[in-house]
Amino acid sequence: MTGERIWAVVPVKPFSLAKRRLASVLGEDERARLARAMFEDVLDALMRVRPLAGIIVVTRDAVAAALARSRGAVILADDVQGINAALGIAVGHLSHEPHATMIVVPSDLPQLTPEHIDDIVGRLPPERAVALVPSNDGGTNLLALRPADAIARCFGPSSFAAHCAAARQAGIAPLVIPSAELGCDIDRPEDLAAFLAFGTCTRTHAFLSQHSLLCPLPLRERAAQDVQQTRMGEGYSFNNTPHPSFFAGTLSSPLPAEVGCFRLRQDSKGPNSGKPEFGWERAREAMFSHADALALADCDDLDHLMQAAARRRDRADGHIVSYSRKVFIPLTKLCRDVCHYCAFAQPPRADEAAYLSRDEVLSIARAGKDAGCKEALFTLGDKPELRYRTARVALDRLGHATTLAYLAEAARAVFDETGLLPHVNPGLLDAGDIATLRKVSVSQGIMLESAAERLCARGGPHFGSPDKHPAARLDTIRLAGEQRVPFTSGILIGIGETRRERIEALLALRDLHDAHGHIQEIIIQNFRPKPGTKMADAAAPSLDELLWTIAVARLIFAPEMNIQAPPNLSPGALRRLVEAGINDWGGVSPVTPDHVNPEAPWPHLQILERATAAAGKRLTERLAIYPAYAREPARWVDPGLRTALLHTIDADGFPRTDDWSPGQGAALPPDAGLVLSRPAIASNELAPIIARAEAGYRLDERDIVRMFQARGNEFSVMCSVADDMRKAMSGDVISYVVTRNINYTNICYFKCQFCAFSKGKMSENLRGRPYNLGLQEIAERAREAWKRGATEVCMQGGIHPDYTGDTYLQICRAVKEAVPEMHVHAFSPLEVHQGAATLGISLDAFFAALKDAGLGTLPGTAAEILDDEVRNVICPDKINTQRWLEVMRAAHHAGFKSTATIMYGHIEGYQHWARHLIHIRALQADTGGFTELVPLPFVHMEAPIYLKGRARRGPTFREAVLMHAVARLALHPLIPNIQTSWVKMGPDGVAHCLQAGANDLGGTLMDETITRSAGAIHGQEMTPAAMEAIIRTLGRTPRQRTTTYATAPAERYQASFQPRHVPGHAAPPVAELARLRTTIG
């Protein structure tokens, strides 16, 4: 490839005119629906093709245009006749890219996959090229042209020959790429059966599967009339729309055994007695009873099982498939069990130590850490000391009586020395063992393998293995649940069990999980025969059997359950595993082999990523402990491990992928610029949410959380959409305000756990001494600010125990008397609440007094996170969510404008961010009083809650930028301005935020103390010249504004660029400090 861009072009005729040759089997509306399904399948496949610069759809069909637009495609109006003329419009659109490659993809090619496009792109020669996929009837089912106008388009009868001739005439040797799949058209009734034979999980397949195509159209139309008079039972609908072919009672001939999304049970009483065994649509929603789950053992409808399973999975984890980057530590291969399929366990050998030494364990762990691993997986045989004297002697030399005691020491050493998070698989455990290992591991596991006791009998694979009795293993899993241990379990298929026995095992695990909520993943592992074992000649289960079991497991458990299948045990079938319902690949090691399956190497992560992307998902790294459990460390993780975990994760419980934190000055992630500039197309899941936001609709919590989960390509989409929305709202102007921060006191008797600014007892004095500015000092600072061109002073402080409402009134008057023209932007809702309370007056009365004293607007600080679940931890004595909103509502009703803020990245999750934005939007819809939202990423370095090990390291860079983008969408169109904080994000960081929805750079500040108290390195002032340099670097136009977003007067603008020095103001000592030690706290 030479770096040119590749575009897919899809010409679409009106759906109502499509597929007329299918009129004998499909009515007009059915043909239109089929055309739409095929078009959506084509779009979905193209959206997963990474090399594409984008998709161009040429159509005059409004529905087709809307579907394409929702997926981020470029829409070109088709105002000409014929496909070739329509393609000419696309070629004209690409004329500004003379080296672009155009791939023409028919809209009725639902069997298309990303691999097809990847294959064609990979085969194209580096210069001018024409590649064709011929159809079975002499046409062209796919055409790639480099450049886009390399030859004239010749679609129509015998187009394959015509395209080849045109290529040769242009001096290009045509590259012919035959494809059994892509060669099939869907134009005639007989084509339908050929398509269904491919068994694809597509909309088209689902649509056709619901029709009894062997039944003549008149009979189906007659059935439709009867349906109008017949109430059909629950479960007989596809996409909630009853279809006439589901009603068998009106047909004179039997329906096929498979009709729609159900399998009908045929018996001797005739076809009309068939009853639906299974409602596939219900499978997406409802939990299966034991009886319903066991009935699945007789279901052979693999396609529908997989579709239902995939849709159930997508309800919870629609966009990602996770994996853990691990290092495999085989502490000992001695084992008291003799499982007939196991090649891991070995008898003692004279030339081999019974256990890895502590140094060997650490050497493996350090190699894993150097390779980017975050998990240390300890796998070992079950209690070998109960069988082998060699093990007992070795343990004695190691200073331990049991293998489990040595495991605890080794896991602790790995954690302490390398920071890797241990996961342990030690076999059967009692309550004491579990408690011991919980102190040194973030998760534990044991495979149930099977619940069939008969497999432990003579001749069974578990005969002679006392630790493999199902009851004992289930008891271990139960005990782990009682002690709140995140736990891994699963089943091994193909060792002699029946399908029903697999389901029984899965139900046993579900019952334990329902009781304790601790099973974080279910592994479906396929048996592989290994040389040297008693089952070396046994047959491995087929791929279909593995897919069936994965799908059934997905349907039995709640959608949120993590279903895993090891990727190294099914090479060549990774995409099918995703289609069957998995959402996790398990641990993949770049350093160590799979010691349990040494014959099966781990797939390279790039291969795993491509296979995951081919299935329409994003590969995402996780930790040994799954995100849902990592987000609740107080419940699931031992106190000795919590701090390390918190410092490792983002707000969604996934591992941090870079070292950046707000305020630290660390380099931005290497791909920070790339993710903002690369072409991106919204996924099917994200596109409708974005469309609703663009239309100005209120998004719900689930929608907003989903936007915060955007990673990779989706992150690029969010930033791009937010930036487009910003441009539509405010053009290319970026505003800023010349202001001075005056923090009049850092003495505060509240104990906010995130705050490094306020000072109380000296024992809590983290940075600097307490101070309390006098009114003369405040007035002088206001005068200095005016000389520097400021239009406002921004004033806030701690809640001093001696402050009353009168103090705040005096502060306002001091500024206005010193500089009458200065705008006073002051007092958080907490200060207003406190001031009114100390004077014994209402909020309305206090706001009236503040207005008379000269207050202009309010900063919407003290909001932190507007959710009391979070506030009860980080600021329990502060005003609660509703009180904050009440103060802001009263301020707006009194005629004050205010900002709104969100302080994020400490202990909260995406659901809390969403609730915060929903509160802000709702109040804005009522009052219209917010001028902007200011995202304030948590600066952790000196924050008490971080130093106590109870908070994360602020948001990740992705989260910090994404907050601006999501806020832009979630608050649209009610709040027009999104500000980015240079103090917290740094100059490079704010530049990215200004390309992701932000349109305001905030204030110059002159004196910034709050963020610097928390450890931020960015300076206390950014001059107007520096601000405008950042803005102009982005190709935008700077505008100096006032507090309320009017353009600053020319005189103020000129004054702000005059080289005047503002003296540094050290915090003065406080004489009453001794008294405060008693008063505060």
N, C-alpha and C positions, 0 to 999 in steps of 0.2 A: 504494500500500500504506500502511496506517495503523500498522504496527508490530506487528500481532497475529501470533501464531505459527500455523504451518501444519503440520498433522499428516496423514500418509498412513495410512489404515486399511485393512488387508488381511484380510478374512475368509477362513479356509481350512478346508474340510471335510476329514475324514480322507482321506489319499491312496488308501486301499484302496476308498473309495466313489466316487472321481472318474471322470469320463469314461466312463460306462457305455455311452453311445451309440456309442463306438468299439469295442465288443466284437467287431464283425465283422472287424476288422483287427488288433486288439491284445488279447493275453491280459490276465488280471487283473494280473499282476505288471508287465507292460509299461505298462498304464494308470497304475498307481501310480508307476512311474518317470517317465512322461511328466508326471504332475501335479507331481511333485517338481521336475523340470527347469523347468517353467513357473514355479513358485513362486520358485525361485532366480533365474530371469531377472528376475522382477518386483522382488524384493528388490535385486538388483544394480543395476537401473535407478534405483530410488528412492534408493539409497545415494549416487548421484552427483548428486542434486538438491540444490543448495545452499540454496534457501530453506526447506527442511523443518526443523522443530524436531525431528522424529523420526518413527519408524515404529511403528505399533501393529499387532500381529498378534493376531487373535482366533481361537483354535483349541483343539481338544482332541486334536489329533494330536501325539504326543510328538516324532516326527521333525521335523515342521514347526516346532514350538516350539524345538527344539535348533538348527535351521538359522537361525531368526530371531534367537535369543539370541546366537549366535556373531557376528552382524552388528550387535549392539547394539540390537536392536529391543525394544520393550516388549511383553511377552507377557500377554495376558488370556485366562483360561480360558473356553472356550465350553461352558457347561453347559446350554445351551438348544437348542431346535430351530429351524433356519431361519436364513437369512442376515440377515433384518431384525431378528430378536431378538438375533443376535450383534452387529449394529451398534449396537443399543441399549446393549450393555455398553460399547462404545467411547465412545458419547456420554456415558454416566454417568461414565466415567473422565475425560473432558474437562470435566466440569461445573464444575471449579474454574477453568477458563479460559473465561469467558463470551464472549470475543471470538475464540476460536480458530476457524480454518478447518479443516474436515475434508474430505479428498479420499478417497473410497472407491475403492479399486483392486482389481478382481478378481484372484485369485491365478493365473488362467489367461490372462494377457494378456502373453505373452512378447515380443510386438512392441513393448511399451512402451519408450520412450526418455526420458531426462531432458528432452529438448526438448519432448516432449508435455506434461509437467507444467509446465515453464517457460511454455509457451504459454498453458495454462489459467490459471495463476496471474496471468500478465500481463494477461489479459482480464477478470479478475474486477473488478466495480465496487467502489468503496471501502466501501460499507455492506453491507447484507444481500444475499446472492447465492445463486443456484442455477445451476450450470453442468453441462451434461450432454453426454456423447459417446454418441450412439445406436449400437446395434449393428445389423447388417444384418437381423436378424429381429425388430426392434421392441423389443428390450431396451435396457438401459443398461449400457454398458461402462466408464463412468467417471462419477462423480458428485462434484461439489465443492459443499460447503455452508458458508456463512458466515452465522451461527454454525453450530456442529455440529448443533444441534437446530432448524435453520431450518424443516425440513419432516419429516414422517414418511417413513421409508424404505419404498419400495414395490417392492423387487426381486421378480422373478417374471415370468410371461408378460405381455407388453405393458407392461413397467415404464416404458418411455420415456414413453408417454402418461400413465401414472399419476403419474410424477414431475412432469411439466409441469403437470398439473392440480393437484397438491398445492402447487406453487410459486405458481400463480396464486391459489389459494384463500388462501394466506398473504400475498397482496399483493406477490409478487415476480415480476418478469418473468423467465422462465427463459432462460438464455443457452445456446443450442444450438451445439455445436462439432462439426460433422461431421468425420470422419477416415477416410480410406480404409484406413489401417493399423489403427487401434484399433477400427474397426467390424467387423472380422472376428473371429468366434468360432472356437474349435477344439473343436467338439462332434461333428461328423459326419466320416466319412471324406473327403468331398469338401472339407472345410475344410482338411485337411492339405496338399493340393496348393496351395491358395491361400496358406497360410502360408509354405510352402517357396519360393514365387515371390518373396517379399520378400527372400530371400537374407540374412537377418540372421546375425550372428556370435554366436549364443546357444547355451546348453546345449540348448534345445529343438530348434533346427535340427540340432545335432550328433546328438542322440538319434534324431530322425526320419530323418536321413540314413543311419543305419546299418541301417535296416529296409527290406526289399523290400516296400513296402506294396501293390504290384500283385499280389503273390503271396497266394493265399487262406491263411487261418490254418491249416487242417488240414495243408497242405503244409509250412508252416513248423514246425508241431509235429512232423511226421514227420522233418523235417530235424534237429530238436533231438535226437530219439532217436538218429539216426545220428551226431550230433556226439559223443555220449557214448562212442562206440566208435572215433572217428577222431581221431588226433592232428593238429592243424592246424599248419601251418608258421609260422615266425616272422613276425611282422608282421600276423597275421590277428586281432588282438585290439583291441578298443576299450576304453580304460581297463582293460587287462589282463584283460578278461572276454570269452571267445569268445561270439559270438552265432550262433544257428542260421542266420540269413539270410546269413551269410558263406560257408556251405558250399553251393556251387552244384551239386555232383555228385549230390545227391539230388533235384533238381527236374527235372520232366519238361519244363518250358518255360524258355526262356532268362531269365536275370536281366537287368535293365537294365545298360547299360554301366557305370554308377556304382553301386557297392555299398559300403555302409559308408564307411570312410575311404580307399578305394582305387579306382583306376580300373582296370578289367579290360581287357586287350587282346584284342579280338575278331578272329579270323581265320577263314580258310576251313575250318578243322577243326572249327568248331562252338563253342558256348558253353562247353562244359566244359573247353576248352583255355585259357580266359582265365587269365592270371597277373597278380598284383598288380604294377603298375609302381612303386608308391610306398607305403611304409608311413608314414602320417601321424604315428602316435605316435612312431615312431623319429625322425621329423624334429625332434622337440623335443629330442632327446638327442644323436644321433650326428653326427659330421662327415661330409659328403658326399665321396666320392671324386670325382676329375675326371669319371669316366665317369657316375656317378650325377648329378652336377651338370649335366652336358651333357644328360642325358636329360630334365631339367626343361624344356628348350626345347619339347618336344612336349606339355607339360601345360597344358591349358586350364581346369583346375578351379580357378578363381580363389577361390571361397569357401573351399575346403579349404586352398589355398595360404596364404591370408591367416590362417586360423585357426591353422595350424601355425606360421606365422611369428610371429604375435602371442604364441603360447605359448612359442616359443623365446626371444623377446625378454623375456618376463616372467620367465624363469628367472634373468635377471641384473638387469634394470631394470624390474621389474614395476610400480612405482608412480609413476615420474616420466618426464616428457619434458622435456629440457633445452633451453636456448637461451642465446646469448651476447648481452649488451647491448653493441653495438659502435658505433663510428664508422667510416665508410667513407672512406678517403683515396685518391683516384685520382691517384697521384703523376705519372703521365703516361699519356696516351691514345694516344701514338705506339707503333707496333708494327711489327716487320718482317714479321709474318705477315698473311695476307689470308683468314682463315676466312670462309666464305661466309655464315655465320649471325650474325656478330658485329657489333653496333652500338656496342660500346665503343671499339674501335680507330678512330682517325680520322687522316687525313693531316695534315701540317703546315698551319696556317692563319696568315696574316699577322697577324691580330688576336688571336691566342691564344698564350700562352706554351707552350713545349714541355713544361715541367715546372712543377709547383707550386713556389713558393719556400718556403724554410724557414719564413718567417713565415706563409704561407698554410697550410702543413701544421700548424703549431702552433695557428693560429686554429681550424682544424677540430677538432683534438684537444682543445683547451680547451673548445670548445662541447660536445663529447661528454662530457668529464669533468663539466661542470656539469649535464649531463642524466643523470648516473649511470652512464655507460658505463665499462666496465673493459677493453675490447678496442679496439685501434687496428688495423683491417684495411687493410693496404697492398695495393692491386691496381694493376697496371700492365701495359703492353704489353711484349712480349718484345724485349729488346735493340734498341731502335729506332735506336741509333747505328750499327748495322751496315747500315742502309738509308737513313737520312736525314741529310743534312749539317746540317739544322736542329737535330737532336738533338745532334750532335757539338759544334756551336757553343755550344748552351745548356749542355751539360755542362762545357765549358771555362770558361764564365763562372761556373759554380757551383763550379769548382775540382776537378772529377772527370773521369776518363777514361772511366768507364763508368756506365751507369744503376744497376748493382748497387752501386757504390761510393757513389753519392748516396743510394740507398735505405738503405744502412747508416747514413749520417750522419743521415738524416731519422728513421729508427726510433729511433736513440739519442737524438736530441733530444726526441722525443715521450715516451720513457720517462723521461728525466732531468727534463723540464720539467713533465710532467703526471702521471706515475705509471701511465699506461695501459700495458697489456701488449701489445706489438706481435705481430701475426701477419702474415706476408708471403707473397704469391703472385707471385713474380717470373718464373715460367717455368723454362726449362731452366737447370740449375746444374751446375758441376763441384764437385769435393770442396773446393777452396779457397773457392769462393763460399759453399757451405753452412757451412763453418767460420766464415767472416766473419759471416754473417747469424745464426748461432747465438748469437753474443755479444750481439746486439741484439734478439732475438725469442724468445718462449717457444714458438713453433710456426711451421711453414712448410707450404706446400701447393702442389700442382699437380694439376689434374684430368687423369687419364689420358684421359678422354672416350671413347676407343675403342681396342681393341687390333687393329682391322682395318686392316691396311696399305692395303687397296684404297681406303679413303676418302681416301687421300693421292694417288691417281692422278688423271689428268685427268678432269674432270667430277665429282670427289668434293668434299665440303665442305672438305677440308683441302688441296686442291691449291694449291701455291704457298706453303705454310706449313711451312717446314723444322722449326720447333719442335714440330710436331704429329705427327711420326713416333712411333708407339708405342714403338719400341725405345729412342729417345732419352729419352722421358719415363719409361719404366720404369727406365732407368739412373739418372736423377736421383733417383727414389724409392729405389732401392737404395742409392745413396751417402748419402742422408739417414739411412737405417737404420743404416748402418755408423758414422755419427757420432752416433747416438742423438738424433735430432731428432724430437720429436712431429710427426706428419705427417698432412696432410689430403689425400685424393684421392677419386676417384669417377668416374662415367661420365655422359655426356650422351646421353639417349635420343631417338630420333626424327630422327636426321640421316642415315638411310639404312642403318643397321646392322640386322642380323637379331637375333632373340632369342638364337641360339646365340653370336653375336659378343659380345653383352652378357655372357653367362655366361663366355666366354673371357676377357674383360677383367677380370671380377670374380675369376676364378681366378688370373689373373696377379698381381693385387693381393694376393690371399690368400697366394700363395706367398712374396711379398716380406715380408708381415707375419709369416708363420710363421718366416721366417729371422731377422727382426730385432725383431719385436714393436713397431714404431714407428708403425704406421698407426692413428691415434686415431679416425678417422671415415671412413666411406664415404658420399659424397654421391650420391644418385640425382636428377639434375636433368633435367627435361623441357624439350626444345627448344620455344621459342616464336618463331614467325616475326615478323620486325621489318621495318618499312618501310625502304627504302633499302639493303637487303642482297640478295645474290644468291638467297637462299632466302626472300625475302619472301612468295612464293606457295606455299611448301611447306606441307604439312599438318602440324599439330602432332600429337603422339601423343595417343591417347585417354586418358581417366582410367583406364580398365581396364588399359591398357598400362603406365601409370605404376605402378599398384597391383601389377600382376603383377611388375614389375621390382623394386620394393621388397621384396615378399615373397620373391622368389627370392634377392635379395641377403642378406636376413636368414637364409635357410636355408643359404646357402653358407658364411657366416662363423660363427664361434663366437658363442654368445649374448651374450658381453660386448662384441662389436664395436658401436660406435655407428653407427647408420644414420640418415642425415639426408635430409630432403626440404625444399627451401625453401618456406616457407608462402605467400610472395607469388606463387608461380607456379601455385598451385592454389587460388584463392579458392573458397569454397563447398564444398570437399571435405576440409577439414582433419581432421575426425573419421575419414574413410575412410583417410587417410594413416596415422594412428595404428593403426587396425585392421589395416593391412597390415604393420605391424612396425617403423615408425620409433620411435626414442626420442630424437630431437633435431630441433629446427627450424632449427638453424644460427644465424647472426648476424642480429639484428633491431636496426635503428637508429632511435632516436627523433629523430635529428638529420639524417642524410644519406640521400639516396635510394639505391636499388640501381643503381649506375652501369652495371652490366652488363645489367640488365633495367629500364631507366628507366620502361617502360610499366607496370610491376607494383609498385605501392607496398607498403611493408611493412604488414602488418596491425597494428592497434593491439594493444598487449599485453593489454588487457582482453579483446579478441575472441579472441586466441590462448589466453588462460587459460581462457575459457569453452569453447572448442572442445576443448581438452585435457581439461578436466574432464568434458565430455560423453562422452569416450571412456574415462572412468574413471581418468584419470591426473592427476598434479599437475605443473603447469608450474614448473620450477625453474631459476633462473639458474645458469650456469656461467661459467668463464673461457675465454679463447682456448685454453688448454691444458686438456684434459679431466681430470676428477678423478683417474682412475687414474694419470695421469702426474704430476699436481701432487703426489700423495702420495709420489712418489719423486723429489724434486728433485735429489738427488745424482747420480742416473743420467741424468735427462732435461733438466736445465736448467743453463745456464751459470752459473758461480759469481757473476758480476756481477749476475745477475737473481734468484738464489735467495732472498735476504733479502726483497726486495719481494714475491715470490710467497708466501713463508711468512707474511708479515704480512697477507696478503690472504685466506687460506683458513681453512676450518674443518678438523676432523679427518678429514672425508670428501673433502676436495679441492675442495669447492664454495666460492664466495666468501662471506665474512662479509657479513651483511646489516645490521649495526648497529655502533656504535662502542663498545659495552660490553665491558669486560674485568674480570676479578676484581680486587678491591682498589682499583680506580681511582676509584670514586665517580661514574662517568658515569651519566647518566640511563638508566633501563631503556628497552628498545625501545618505541616507541609502542603496539604491539599486545600488549604483554606481558600485560596484564590480560585482554584479549579472548580470547586463545588458551586461557586457563584456564577461562573462563566460558561460551564458546559451546557449543551442543549439538554433539555429534560422534558419528559412527558409525564403527566399525572397518571397514577395508577387508577384502575377501575374503582378502588376503594376510596381514594382521596379525591378524585375528580368531582363527584357530586357534592362533596362538602365544600370544595373550593367554589363550585358554581353557586351554591346557596350563599356563601359569603360574598361573592362578587355582586350578587343580586341584592345584598343588604339584609338578608334574613338573619334572624337571631339563631345562632348555633347553640346546640345543647352541649352538656358536659362531655358526652361521648365523642361528639364531633371534634371538640377542641382538644381533648386528650389525643385523639388520633392524629391531629396535625402536629402536636408536640412529639409524637413518635416518629416523625419523618427523619429518615437517615439516607445517606447516599444520594441517589437520584431524586428521591422524594424531598430531601432537604433542599436540593437545587430548585425543585419545582416551587416549594413554598417561598423561597427567597425571590424567585423570579416573579411569581404572581404578586407577592406583596410589593415588590418594586414597581411593577406595572400599575398597581392600585395607587401607590404613592404618587407616581407620575401623573395619573389621571386626576388626583385630588389637588396636588400642589405644583405640578409641573417640575421643572428642573431646578427650582429654587430651594436652597438649604438655608434655614434661618438660624440665628443665634442671638443671644442677648448679652449685653455688657452689664454685669452685675457684680455685687460684692457680697460674699457670705459674711455674716456677722453672727457667730455663735456665742451668745452673751454669757453663757455659763455651761460648764461641763459637770456641774454638781447635780446629781439626780438621785432621788430616793427610790425610783423604780429599779428593778433588777432584770432588765431585758438581757437575755442570755447571748444575744448576737452583738451587743453594743460594746465596743472598745473605747467609745468616746466619753461616756459619762463616768464620773468619779464619785465614790462614796467613801467607805472606809479605806484607809491606806492599804489594807491587805488586798483590796480589790483594784488598787491603782495600777493599771497595766502599762500605760504610756503617759508620762507627764504628770504634773501636779494639778490639783483642782484649782479652778479660777472662777471669778464672778466679775464681769465687766461692769463698771459704773456707767451712769447715763452720759456723763461727759465724754467718756471714751467711745461709747456707741455713736454719739453725735459727731465726734471727730472723724471716726471711720467713715461715716456717711459723707462728710464734707470731702474727705480724700477721694472717695469713690466718684463723687460728682466731678471733681477735677480730672479724673481719668476717663470721663465720658460715660459713666454708668447711668442707666435710666432706672435702675432698681437696686434696693438692698434686700437680700434674702436673709431673714432672721429667724433662727430657731435655737433652742437650747435644751438642756436637761430640765427636769422638773425639780427645781430648787425647793427645799422644804419651807423656805421663807417667802417664796413667791406667791402672790395672790393675783386675782384678776386686775387689780390696780397696777401691779408691776408691768403687765403687758400694755396697759393703757399708757403708762409713763414712757415706755420704750418707744411706742408709736409717736408720741408727742415730741420726744427728744429728737427723733429723726426729722419730723416735719418742721420743727422749729429751726433746726440747723440748715436743712435744705428743703424748702417748701415744694420744689418741683419733683423731688425724689419719690418714686413709687415704692410703697412699703408692701413687700410680699413677705408675709410673716405668720408664724404660729401654726403649729400642727394641730389637727383635731384633738389630740391629747391635751395640748396646752390650752386650747379653747375650752375644753370640757373642764379642765382643772381650774381655769380662771373663773368660769361661771360658778362652779361649785364653791370656791372660796369666798365669792361675793354673795352667795345665796340667791342668785338671780337666774332666770331662765336663759337658755341659749339665745333666744331671739333678743332679749334685752341686752345681753352681753355683746352680741354682734352689732346692735345699734350703737352701743358705746364705742366699740372698736372703730366703727365707720366714722363716728364723730371725731375720734382721736387721729384719724388719718390712715387707717388700714386700707390697702387697695385690693389685694388678693391674698389667697391662702395657698401654701404648699400642701399637697395631699399626702404628706408623709405620715408616719406612725401607722400606715396601713399594713406594712409588712406583707403577710398573707391574710386575706380576708376569709378566714376559715378558722373557727374556734378550736378545731381539732389540732391545728398547728399552733395557734396563739396560746393555748393552754400550756404548751411546752416552752416556747421561746419568749413569751412575755405574759405570764399568767396574771400579773397584777395590772396590766394595761387595760384600756377600754376594749371591750369585745367587738366583734364584727358589726353587730347591729348598732352599737353605740357610735362607732366610727361613721357608719353610713348616716345615722341620725344627725350627727354634727355637720357632715358635709351637705346633707339635704337642707338643714337650717341655714347654712352659709349661702347656698345657692338661692334659697327663697328670700334671703335678706339682700340679694343683689350682688353677692360676691362671686367672682369666678375663682376657680382653683385648679391646680394640677391634680393628677392621680398618680400614684406610684405602686410598684410591686417590688418587694425585696425577696429574691428567690435564689435557691441553690444551697440550702442548709439542711433541713430535715424533711422537707415536704416532698410531695409527688406531683405528677402532672395533673392529677384530678384536683389538687388544691389550686394549682395555677388556673385551671379552667374555671373553678368556682369563683375565684377572685375576679377574673375578667367578666364573668357573667354578672356579678354584683355591680361592677363598674358600669357595664353597658346598661343594666336595668336602671340605675340611678340617673345616668345620662339621658336615657329615654324620657325620664320623668322631669328632670330639671334643666338639662342642657348646660350645666354649669362647669363642666370640665373643659379646659382648654387643650389638654394633652395628657398622654400617658407617658410616664417616665419609668422604664424598667431599670431596676437597680440590682445588678448581680451582687450576691453576697461576697464580701471580701473577708476571707477567713483567718488570715494569719495571726491576728491578735484578738480575735473574738473569743470571749470566755467559753461559749458553748463548744467551739472547736478545740480550744486548749484543754477542755475537759474530756475530749474524745467522743463528743456526742453529735457531731455535725460533719457534713461532707465538706469538700474543699471548694465550695462555690459551684456554680454551674460549669459544665464543660463549654468549650468554645462553641460547639454546635448549639447547645441549649441557650447560651447567652445571645447568639445572633438570632436563633429561632424565636425567642421570646418577642423580638421586635416584629418579625414577620407574622407570627400568629396573632399578636395583638392588633396589627394592622387589619387582618382579615376579620377577627372576631368582633372588633369594635366598629367596623365599617357599616354605614357611613357616619355614625354618630359622633365619633371623636376623630377630627381631621388630622391631628398632629401626634406623631410618635417621636419622642426625644431619645437620644442615645447619650450615655454618660461617658465622657472622655476620661474622667477621673478613674472610673472603674474598668472601662474597656481598653483604655490607652489609645493613642492616635491610630495605630493600625487596626485595632478592633472596631473603633467607631467608623472607620472607612468602610468596613464590611457591613456594619449595621445600616449605613446610609445607602447600601445597595440591596437591602433586604427589608425595606418598608419604612425605615426612619426618615424623617424629613427635617429634623431639628437637632442641632448640636449642643443645645443647652446654654449654660452661662460661662462667662470667662472666670468668674468666682473671686479672683484676687486673693482671698484667704480661704483655703479649704482645710478643714481640720477633722471632720468626722470620718471620712474615708481614710485619710492618712493615719488617724489614730488606730484604725484597724489593720494597718500595715501596708497600705498601698504606696507604691513608689512614684506614681505619676504626680507631677508638681502641683503646687497649690494654685497656680494660675496658668491659663492658656490665653495668650493675647489675641485680640481680633485678627492681627496679621497671621498668626499661626492657624487660627480657625479657618480663615479664608483660604489659606494655602491648602489645607486638607480638602476643602470643598472644591476648589478649582482643579486639584489633581484628579478628581472624579469627573471632571467635565461639567460640573454644576455651577450655578450662579449663587454666590453668597448674598444674604440679605440680613442686615442688622435690624433686629426687631425690638419691640417693647414687650413687657410682660404679657400683654393681651394680644400679641401677634400683629400689631400695627407696625408699619415701618418706622424705625427710629428717626427722629429729626436729624437733618443734615448737620446741624451744629454738634449734636451728640456724637454722630459718626466721626466727624473730624477730630473732636476732642479725644475720642477713644484711641486714635492712632498717634497722639502726641507722646513723646518719650518722657513720661513722668514716673517717678519712683514712689511706690507705696511702702512706707517703712514696715519692716517685719514687726509683728506684735507678739512678743512672748506672753504666754499666759501668766498673769500676775498671781503671786501667792495670795492665799485667802487667810486672813487673820483668824477667822472663826473656825478654822479646821478642827481644832481640838473639840469645840462644841459639837461640830457636825459628826465627829466620830461617835458621839453618843446619840445624836438626833437621827442620823441616817442608819437604817437597818436594825 
